Amino acid sequence: MNFCSHCGAPVSLKIPAGDSLPRHVCEQCGTIHYQNPKVVVGALAEWEDKILLCRRAIEPRYGFWTLPAGFMENNETCGEAALRETREEAGARIELGSMFTFIDLPHISQIHIIYRARLLDLEFSPGEESLDAILLGEADIPWDDIAFRSIDYTLKCFFEDRRKGEFELHSTSFAIPSPGTYR
Ligand SMILES: [Zn+2]
């Protein structure tokens, strides 16, 4: 950040009084521009024994497979974000289940949250950010072409839990960079 979004004056990096981290502080109006983690929310939607996957039409990780997911917007709930992203990326209508994975990614200042969900009908089609949106069984999951480590983790937890016949919330933290990041 170079300029204040409030008044347009140059900002400088300094530790405000009573704070412990450097922040972008406006020299003119005194506004402190905090930068905080972003939340990515998505859904693992089931139809019979298959799940809904999308192939990315955008960078990063163009052409790789993912669950419908994206950045949460202001003034929406996590659940609303999961519904919206699934509609935008897969054109699909879902009914949300419980939160399934909660993943801290401190190296990129993100949190990824994926819900379980049930696909309501088969009237779905890829949105602008997807090349494909299809239902796949476990045997057909393209494990070598999954876009993000958090999605790979979520899929593995899902199939393991399904085998056990019991689903629980999985929360974890990834300490090392994954191959791709949401932007
Ligand atoms: Zn300012």
Boltz pocket constraint, residues with backbone or C-beta under 6 A from the ligand:
constraints:
  - pocket:
      binder: B
      contacts: [[A, 4], [A, 5], [A, 6], [A, 7], [A, 8], [A, 9], [A, 26], [A, 27], [A, 28], [A, 29], [A, 30], [A, 31]]
      max_distance: 6.0
